[in-house]
């Protein structure tokens, strides 16, 4: 009877962890060794964007200026080495993890993965724990909505308006 109680407890504990998790994209082990294609910043929430900022830049600022308690963060973009050519051609992408966007000071890693040609999204910390539940802008549905709205910039679900360190 005690074993049944323990199994029930473990089952409930397992289910509760899935209820909290919302990321669809998987956490890619070894992303730290992927090539860096872009380094930039997430502006602090008290920043004034230039008047000529694109709608995409404004939307990105509104979505992420809360990061690191509104203090901003460095942002590093890395691409799966198996998908460099696809990235340089702006897609289409084969199945599997594609791009990670790392906000170091915020312990935040946003993932774009592709399955069947479609982009899926996830948000994790450096331990690989799903944190998409911690803010509305980290939920996969939010990511999908924004990326879908800016198809000219976010081709095949990967946004690449700011250029790249890589050469074709």
N, CA and C of each residue as an Amber inpcrd file, in Angstrom:
protein
   504
   0.8180000  -1.1960000   0.0000000   0.0000000   0.0000000   0.0000000
   0.8660000   1.2660000   0.0000000   1.9500000   1.2010000   0.7450000
   2.8580000   2.3360000   0.8010000   3.4610000   2.6210000  -0.5800000
   3.7980000   1.5580000  -1.3170000   4.3570000   1.7110000  -2.6630000
   3.3480000   2.3790000  -3.5940000   2.0810000   2.0030000  -3.4620000
   1.0350000   2.6030000  -4.2940000   0.9120000   4.1020000  -3.9920000
   0.9810000   4.4500000  -2.7230000   0.9240000   5.8600000  -2.3320000
   2.1070000   6.6430000  -2.8840000   3.2960000   6.0400000  -2.8210000
   4.4910000   6.6860000  -3.3500000   4.3880000   6.8600000  -4.8660000
   3.9110000   5.8380000  -5.5540000   3.7290000   5.9340000  -7.0060000
   2.7140000   7.0120000  -7.3620000   1.6360000   7.0880000  -6.6080000
   0.6240000   8.1230000  -6.8540000   1.2180000   9.5130000  -6.6630000
   1.9920000   9.6800000  -5.6080000   2.6340000  10.9630000  -5.3420000
   3.5810000  11.3470000  -6.4810000   4.4070000  10.4020000  -6.9290000
   5.3340000  10.6780000  -8.0230000   4.5920000  11.0130000  -9.3090000
   3.4870000  10.3320000  -9.5750000   2.6830000  10.5950000 -10.7660000
   2.1160000  12.0180000 -10.7160000   1.5840000  12.4270000  -9.5790000
   1.0300000  13.7780000  -9.4260000   2.1360000  14.8230000  -9.5580000
   3.2870000  14.5510000  -8.9740000   4.4240000  15.4600000  -9.0810000
   4.8580000  15.6120000 -10.5400000   4.9080000  14.5020000 -11.2540000
   5.2700000  14.5340000 -12.6680000   4.2530000  15.3320000 -13.4710000
   2.9810000  15.1080000 -13.2320000   1.9330000  15.8400000 -13.9450000
   1.9880000  17.3320000 -13.6460000   2.2400000  17.6930000 -12.4060000
   2.2730000  19.1160000 -12.0590000   3.4270000  19.8250000 -12.7520000
   4.5330000  19.1250000 -12.9790000   5.6390000  19.7670000 -13.6890000
   5.2910000  19.9900000 -15.1530000   4.4820000  19.1150000 -15.7420000
   4.0680000  19.3000000 -17.1320000   3.0370000  20.4090000 -17.2630000
   2.2070000  20.6000000 -16.2650000   1.2010000  21.6550000 -16.3190000
   1.8860000  23.0180000 -16.3890000   2.9790000  23.1680000 -15.6640000
   3.6970000  24.4330000 -15.6340000   4.4900000  24.6610000 -16.9280000
   5.0310000  23.5900000 -17.5030000   5.8460000  23.7070000 -18.7090000
   4.9790000  24.0130000 -19.9190000   5.4380000  24.9520000 -20.7270000
   4.6640000  25.3410000 -21.8930000   5.4900000  25.4020000 -23.1670000
   6.8020000  25.3270000 -23.0770000   7.6210000  25.4110000 -24.2800000
   7.3260000  24.2450000 -25.2030000   7.3390000  24.5250000 -26.4860000
   7.1400000  23.4790000 -27.4810000   8.4940000  23.0380000 -28.0190000
   9.3730000  23.9880000 -28.3110000  10.7200000  23.6640000 -28.7920000
  11.5160000  23.0160000 -27.6670000  12.3770000  22.0890000 -28.0310000
  13.1860000  21.3950000 -27.0370000  14.4480000  22.1950000 -26.7090000
  14.9880000  21.9350000 -25.5260000  16.2280000  22.5790000 -25.0960000
  17.3920000  21.8610000 -25.7800000  18.1530000  22.5460000 -26.6290000
  19.2180000  21.8650000 -27.3770000  20.5240000  21.7600000 -26.5870000
  20.8610000  20.5660000 -26.1880000  22.1080000  20.3400000 -25.4730000
  23.2730000  20.7040000 -26.3950000  24.2330000  21.4410000 -25.8720000
  25.4170000  21.8230000 -26.6340000  25.2920000  23.1320000 -27.3910000
  24.2150000  23.8690000 -27.1740000  24.0260000  25.1430000 -27.8800000
  25.1760000  26.1240000 -27.6220000  25.8540000  25.9590000 -26.4950000
  26.9380000  26.8700000 -26.1150000  28.0750000  26.8760000 -27.1350000
  28.1530000  25.8110000 -27.9320000  29.2360000  25.6690000 -28.8980000
  28.8060000  26.0260000 -30.3210000  27.5670000  26.4430000 -30.4810000
  27.0860000  26.8490000 -31.8040000  27.7340000  28.1770000 -32.1840000
  27.9300000  28.4200000 -33.4710000  28.5150000  29.6900000 -33.9050000
  27.6270000  30.8940000 -33.5710000  28.2710000  31.9620000 -33.1570000
  27.5710000  33.2220000 -32.8910000  27.3830000  33.9480000 -34.2190000
  26.1450000  34.3500000 -34.4950000  25.8650000  35.0900000 -35.7290000
  25.5360000  36.5520000 -35.4630000  25.2150000  36.8760000 -34.2140000
  24.8630000  38.2670000 -33.9000000  25.0240000  38.5060000 -32.4090000
  25.5450000  39.6830000 -32.0720000  25.5880000  40.1470000 -30.6890000
  25.0000000  41.5460000 -30.6650000  24.0450000  41.7470000 -29.7930000
  23.3680000  43.0370000 -29.6900000  22.9140000  43.2080000 -28.2400000
  21.9580000  44.0860000 -28.0130000  21.4330000  44.2730000 -26.6610000
  19.9110000  44.3320000 -26.6870000  19.3470000  44.0590000 -25.5360000
  17.9350000  44.3420000 -25.2830000  17.9510000  45.6300000 -24.4730000
  17.3380000  46.6590000 -25.0010000  17.3800000  47.9680000 -24.3550000
  16.6320000  47.9680000 -23.0240000  17.1280000  48.7360000 -22.0440000
  16.4010000  48.8890000 -20.7760000  15.0370000  49.5340000 -21.0110000
  14.1180000  49.2840000 -20.1030000  12.7490000  49.7730000 -20.2900000
  12.6350000  51.2940000 -20.2800000  13.5940000  52.0030000 -19.7190000
  13.5190000  53.4680000 -19.7030000  14.1930000  54.0990000 -20.9240000
  14.5180000  53.2890000 -21.9290000  15.1630000  53.7900000 -23.1460000
  14.1580000  54.4650000 -24.0690000  14.6530000  55.4260000 -24.8250000
  13.8720000  56.0440000 -25.8950000  14.4210000  55.5310000 -27.2150000
  13.5870000  54.8120000 -27.9440000  14.0160000  54.3320000 -29.2540000
  14.0620000  55.4980000 -30.2320000  14.9640000  55.4490000 -31.1980000
  14.9890000  56.5060000 -32.2170000  13.6450000  56.5820000 -32.9410000
  13.2560000  57.7710000 -33.3280000  11.9590000  57.9850000 -33.9910000
  11.8180000  57.1490000 -35.2540000  12.9240000  56.8830000 -35.9290000
  12.8630000  56.1200000 -37.1770000  12.8950000  54.6000000 -36.9660000
  12.8090000  54.1490000 -35.7110000  12.8110000  52.7070000 -35.4330000
  11.6560000  52.0250000 -36.1480000  11.9480000  50.8670000 -36.7000000
  10.9200000  50.1090000 -37.4170000   9.8510000  49.6190000 -36.4450000
   8.7190000  49.2780000 -36.9880000   7.6410000  48.7170000 -36.1760000
   8.1090000  47.4330000 -35.4970000   8.9010000  46.6400000 -36.2100000
   9.4530000  45.4100000 -35.6440000  10.3250000  45.7220000 -34.4260000
  11.2020000  46.7220000 -34.5360000  12.0710000  47.1060000 -33.4200000
  11.2500000  47.6030000 -32.2330000  10.2070000  48.3760000 -32.5000000
   9.3420000  48.8740000 -31.4310000   8.6250000  47.7270000 -30.7210000
   8.1210000  46.7970000 -31.5000000   7.4120000  45.6440000 -30.9300000
   8.3580000  44.7890000 -30.0900000   9.5650000  44.5890000 -30.5920000
  10.5580000  43.8130000 -29.8520000  10.8970000  44.5100000 -28.5360000
  11.0640000  45.8180000 -28.5740000  11.3460000  46.5910000 -27.3650000
  10.2100000  46.4320000 -26.3530000   8.9770000  46.5880000 -26.8060000
   7.8230000  46.4500000 -25.8940000   7.7480000  45.0480000 -25.2980000
   8.0810000  44.0560000 -26.0980000   7.9680000  42.6680000 -25.6450000
   9.0230000  42.2880000 -24.6140000  10.2280000  42.8450000 -24.7340000
  11.3330000  42.3370000 -23.9200000  12.0360000  43.3580000 -23.0310000
  11.5850000  44.5890000 -22.9680000  12.2760000  45.5920000 -22.1450000
  12.1830000  45.2900000 -20.6490000  11.2980000  44.4070000 -20.2470000
  11.1470000  44.0070000 -18.8440000  12.2920000  43.1080000 -18.3750000
  13.0180000  42.5170000 -19.3210000  14.0500000  41.5290000 -18.9800000
  15.0910000  42.1330000 -18.0490000  15.5590000  41.3120000 -17.1180000
  16.5870000  41.7110000 -16.1550000  16.1020000  42.8960000 -15.3210000
  14.8660000  42.7900000 -14.8480000  14.2420000  43.8400000 -14.0370000
  14.2380000  45.1940000 -14.7410000  14.0520000  45.1690000 -16.0560000
  13.9800000  46.4010000 -16.8320000  15.3240000  47.0410000 -17.1260000
  16.4170000  46.3570000 -16.7670000  17.7550000  46.9250000 -16.9490000
  18.3780000  46.5970000 -18.3030000  17.6970000  45.7790000 -19.1020000
  18.2570000  45.3740000 -20.3830000  19.2260000  44.2230000 -20.2140000
  19.7640000  43.7720000 -21.3200000  20.6610000  42.6230000 -21.2900000
  21.3970000  42.5310000 -22.6160000  22.5660000  41.9250000 -22.5660000
  23.2130000  41.5890000 -23.8310000  22.3780000  40.4850000 -24.4800000
  22.4780000  40.3720000 -25.7890000  21.7280000  39.3510000 -26.5160000
  22.6600000  38.7320000 -27.5450000  22.8390000  37.4240000 -27.4430000
  23.7020000  36.6850000 -28.3570000  22.8540000  35.6870000 -29.1290000
  22.9940000  35.6990000 -30.4520000  22.2560000  34.7750000 -31.3040000
  23.2340000  33.7270000 -31.8240000  22.8840000  32.4590000 -31.6210000
  23.6940000  31.3400000 -32.1050000  22.8390000  30.4620000 -33.0130000
  23.4800000  29.9070000 -34.0360000  22.7770000  29.0530000 -34.9950000
  23.3680000  27.6480000 -34.9500000  22.4910000  26.6740000 -35.0110000
  22.9000000  25.2780000 -35.0790000  23.8840000  25.1220000 -36.2440000
  25.0830000  24.5860000 -35.9950000  26.0800000  24.4870000 -37.0670000
  25.6060000  23.6620000 -38.2650000  24.6710000  22.7540000 -38.0450000
  24.1270000  21.9520000 -39.1440000  23.1930000  22.7720000 -40.0320000
  22.8360000  23.9810000 -39.5800000  21.8620000  24.7930000 -40.3080000
  22.4100000  26.1490000 -40.7520000  23.7220000  26.2940000 -40.7530000
  24.3290000  27.5740000 -41.1430000  23.9190000  27.9680000 -42.5570000
  24.0350000  27.0480000 -43.4980000  23.6840000  27.3690000 -44.8880000
  22.2100000  27.7500000 -44.9880000  21.3510000  27.0310000 -44.2750000
  19.9200000  27.3470000 -44.2770000  19.6890000  28.7430000 -43.7000000
  20.4170000  29.0810000 -42.6420000  20.2920000  30.3990000 -42.0190000
  20.7270000  31.5000000 -42.9910000  21.8470000  31.2970000 -43.6420000
  22.3470000  32.3010000 -44.5830000  21.3950000  32.5000000 -45.7580000
  20.6860000  31.4430000 -46.1240000  19.6900000  31.5270000 -47.2010000
  18.3130000  31.9280000 -46.6790000  18.2270000  32.1580000 -45.3670000
  16.9710000  32.5290000 -44.6850000  15.9000000  31.4620000 -44.8640000
  16.3330000  30.1940000 -44.7570000  15.4240000  29.0630000 -44.8200000
  15.2830000  28.5500000 -46.2310000  14.4230000  27.5490000 -46.3680000
  13.6970000  26.8180000 -45.3330000  14.6480000  25.9870000 -44.4700000
  14.1240000  25.5080000 -43.3370000  14.9290000  24.8180000 -42.3470000
  14.5260000  23.3600000 -42.2010000  15.5280000  22.5140000 -41.9980000
  15.2870000  21.1020000 -41.7200000  14.8300000  20.9450000 -40.2690000
  14.3620000  19.7680000 -39.9260000  13.8630000  19.5040000 -38.5760000
  14.9770000  19.5940000 -37.5320000  14.5990000  20.0480000 -36.3510000
  15.5080000  20.1210000 -35.2170000  15.7390000  21.5460000 -34.7550000
  16.4370000  21.7090000 -33.6280000  16.7400000  23.0420000 -33.1060000
  17.5010000  23.8640000 -34.1400000  17.1340000  25.1380000 -34.2650000
  17.6860000  25.9920000 -35.3120000  18.5040000  27.1420000 -34.7460000
  17.9020000  27.9440000 -33.8800000  18.5250000  29.1730000 -33.3770000
  18.2640000  29.2920000 -31.8810000  19.2510000  29.8390000 -31.1570000
  19.0410000  30.2080000 -29.7600000  19.3840000  31.6870000 -29.6050000
  18.6000000  32.3770000 -28.7930000  18.8450000  33.7810000 -28.4500000
  19.0710000  33.8270000 -26.9470000  20.2770000  34.1910000 -26.5390000
  20.6650000  34.1260000 -25.1350000  20.7500000  35.5220000 -24.5400000
  19.9950000  35.7470000 -23.4820000  20.0770000  36.9780000 -22.6880000
  20.7910000  36.5970000 -21.3930000  22.1030000  36.7740000 -21.3760000
  22.9350000  36.2940000 -20.2680000  22.4980000  36.8280000 -18.9070000
  22.3470000  38.1300000 -18.7850000  22.0510000  38.7200000 -17.4840000
  20.6900000  38.2910000 -16.9560000  19.8170000  37.8640000 -17.8310000
  18.4710000  37.4590000 -17.4190000  18.3370000  35.9470000 -17.2860000
  19.4170000  35.1940000 -17.5520000  19.3710000  33.7280000 -17.5180000
  18.2140000  33.2180000 -18.3800000  18.1710000  33.6880000 -19.6060000
  17.0660000  33.3950000 -20.5140000  17.6010000  32.9320000 -21.8600000
  17.1110000  31.7900000 -22.3090000  17.4700000  31.2560000 -23.6180000
  16.1790000  30.9930000 -24.3720000  16.0020000  31.7040000 -25.4880000
  14.8250000  31.4960000 -26.3360000  15.2330000  30.6190000 -27.5080000
  14.4440000  29.6090000 -27.7690000  14.7660000  28.5930000 -28.7710000
  13.7870000  28.6730000 -29.9330000  14.3160000  28.5550000 -31.1470000
  13.4870000  28.3190000 -32.3280000  13.9150000  26.9710000 -32.8860000
  12.9490000  26.1080000 -33.0660000  13.1740000  24.7700000 -33.6090000
  12.2240000  24.5970000 -34.7890000  12.5530000  23.7080000 -35.6850000
  11.6680000  23.4440000 -36.8230000  11.2520000  21.9750000 -36.8440000
   9.9890000  21.7750000 -37.1220000   9.4330000  20.4320000 -37.3010000
   8.5080000  20.4960000 -38.5030000   8.7810000  19.6630000 -39.4940000
   7.9470000  19.6480000 -40.6910000   7.8850000  20.9880000 -41.3930000
   8.9710000  21.7540000 -41.3220000   9.0230000  23.0560000 -41.9760000
   8.4120000  24.1920000 -41.1760000   7.8160000  23.8870000 -40.0440000
   7.1770000  24.9090000 -39.2060000   8.0550000  25.2460000 -38.0080000
   8.1130000  26.5300000 -37.6710000   8.8720000  26.9790000 -36.5020000
   8.0540000  26.7650000 -35.2330000   8.7280000  26.2780000 -34.1940000
   8.1350000  26.1720000 -32.8610000   9.1010000  26.8440000 -31.8900000
   8.5900000  27.2270000 -30.7270000   9.3700000  28.0800000 -29.8380000
   9.3750000  27.5630000 -28.4030000  10.4020000  27.9810000 -27.6620000
  10.5020000  27.6480000 -26.2520000  11.4010000  28.6330000 -25.5340000
  11.2470000  28.7030000 -24.2200000  12.0610000  29.5930000 -23.3830000
  12.5500000  28.8100000 -22.1730000  13.8460000  28.8670000 -21.9460000
  14.4790000  28.0880000 -20.8850000  15.4990000  28.9440000 -20.1430000
  15.8990000  28.4710000 -18.9580000  17.0410000  29.0820000 -18.2820000
  18.2830000  28.2570000 -18.6340000  19.4350000  28.6220000 -18.0980000
  20.6790000  27.9290000 -18.4420000  20.7340000  26.4980000 -17.9180000
  19.8870000  26.1580000 -16.9820000  19.8190000  24.7840000 -16.4800000
  18.9580000  23.9090000 -17.3760000  18.3110000  24.5130000 -18.3710000
  17.4250000  23.7600000 -19.2530000  16.0130000  23.6350000 -18.7150000
  15.6690000  24.4440000 -17.7200000  14.3240000  24.4190000 -17.1420000
  13.4080000  25.3480000 -17.9270000  12.2350000  24.8510000 -18.2560000
  11.2490000  25.6290000 -19.0010000  10.7910000  26.8110000 -18.1490000
  10.9210000  28.0240000 -18.6910000  10.4830000  29.2250000 -17.9700000
   9.4460000  30.0090000 -18.7700000   8.8630000  29.3770000 -19.7680000
   7.9070000  30.0900000 -20.6270000   6.6750000  30.5570000 -19.8660000
   6.4140000  29.9510000 -18.7250000   5.2660000  30.3380000 -17.8990000
   5.5300000  31.6250000 -17.1050000   6.7750000  32.0990000 -17.0880000
   7.1350000  33.2030000 -16.1960000   6.7990000  34.5970000 -16.7380000
   6.4960000  34.7110000 -18.0250000   6.1040000  36.0070000 -18.5970000
   5.3410000  35.7480000 -19.8910000   4.2960000  36.5240000 -20.1610000
   3.5040000  36.3000000 -21.3880000   4.3330000  36.3310000 -22.6740000
   5.3820000  37.1610000 -22.7430000   6.1670000  37.2520000 -23.9790000
   7.0950000  36.0540000 -24.1860000   7.1460000  35.1420000 -23.2220000
   7.9720000  33.9430000 -23.3640000   7.1570000  32.7200000 -23.7750000
   5.8590000  32.8680000 -23.8490000   4.9990000  31.7430000 -24.2330000
   5.1170000  31.4840000 -25.7340000   5.1430000  30.2150000 -26.1430000
   5.2720000  29.8880000 -27.5700000   4.2240000  30.5620000 -28.4520000
   3.0090000  30.6980000 -27.9770000   1.9640000  31.3460000 -28.7690000
   2.2780000  32.8020000 -29.0490000   2.8550000  33.4910000 -28.0750000
   3.2570000  34.8890000 -28.2620000   4.3620000  34.9700000 -29.3160000
   5.3560000  34.0980000 -29.1760000   6.4590000  34.0740000 -30.1480000
   5.9190000  33.8310000 -31.5530000   5.0580000  32.8330000 -31.6870000
   4.5050000  32.4890000 -32.9940000   3.7200000  33.6550000 -33.5870000
   2.9270000  34.3200000 -32.7690000   2.1230000  35.4410000 -33.2420000
   3.0020000  36.5640000 -33.7910000   4.0350000  36.9120000 -33.0610000
   4.9160000  38.0040000 -33.4910000   5.7070000  37.5980000 -34.7360000
   6.3070000  36.4180000 -34.7020000   7.1040000  35.9610000 -35.8430000
   6.2420000  35.8440000 -37.0930000   4.9990000  35.4290000 -36.9420000
   4.0800000  35.3190000 -38.0850000   3.6720000  36.6890000 -38.6160000
   3.6090000  37.6770000 -37.7390000   3.2170000  39.0350000 -38.1430000
   4.2930000  39.7350000 -38.9670000   5.5300000  39.3220000 -38.8030000
   6.6560000  39.9690000 -39.4820000   7.3600000  38.9860000 -40.4180000
   6.5940000  38.3750000 -41.3070000   7.1430000  37.3480000 -42.1970000
   8.2570000  37.8680000 -43.1040000   8.2680000  39.1560000 -43.4040000
   9.3450000  39.7040000 -44.2340000  10.6800000  39.7000000 -43.4850000
  10.6360000  39.8270000 -42.1780000  11.8320000  39.8270000 -41.3410000
  12.0750000  38.4410000 -40.7530000  11.0090000  37.7720000 -40.3790000
  11.0880000  36.4670000 -39.7100000  10.7360000  35.3450000 -40.6900000
  11.5510000  35.1980000 -41.7020000  11.2950000  34.1620000 -42.7010000
  11.4340000  32.7810000 -42.0890000  10.4460000  31.9660000 -42.3550000
  10.4110000  30.5950000 -41.8330000  10.5380000  30.5870000 -40.3100000
  10.0540000  31.6480000 -39.6680000  10.0240000  31.7100000 -38.2120000
  11.2970000  32.1800000 -37.5450000  12.3160000  32.5370000 -38.3210000
  13.5880000  33.0060000 -37.7650000  13.7830000  34.4680000 -38.1690000
  13.8470000  35.3520000 -37.1720000  14.0070000  36.7830000 -37.4390000
  15.4860000  37.0970000 -37.6360000  15.7970000  37.7970000 -38.7120000
  17.2040000  38.1190000 -38.9850000  17.3330000  39.4700000 -39.6740000
  16.8000000  40.4910000 -39.0320000  16.8330000  41.8390000 -39.5920000
  18.1680000  42.5410000 -39.3600000  18.9390000  42.0960000 -38.3980000
  20.1160000  42.8500000 -37.9690000  21.4200000  42.3930000 -38.6030000
  21.3680000  41.5560000 -39.6000000  22.5960000  41.1060000 -40.2440000
  23.1990000  39.9070000 -39.5510000  24.3680000  39.5260000 -39.9980000
  25.0120000  38.3270000 -39.4890000  26.5210000  38.4770000 -39.5670000
  27.2200000  37.7870000 -38.6810000  28.6790000  37.7590000 -38.7120000
  29.1830000  36.7860000 -39.7780000  28.2930000  35.9110000 -40.2390000
  28.6790000  34.8790000 -41.1960000  28.6510000  35.4070000 -42.6180000
  29.4450000  34.8120000 -43.4630000  29.4620000  35.1530000 -44.8860000
  28.9270000  33.9690000 -45.6710000  28.2060000  34.2870000 -46.7490000
  27.6890000  33.2190000 -47.6180000  28.8120000  32.5670000 -48.3770000
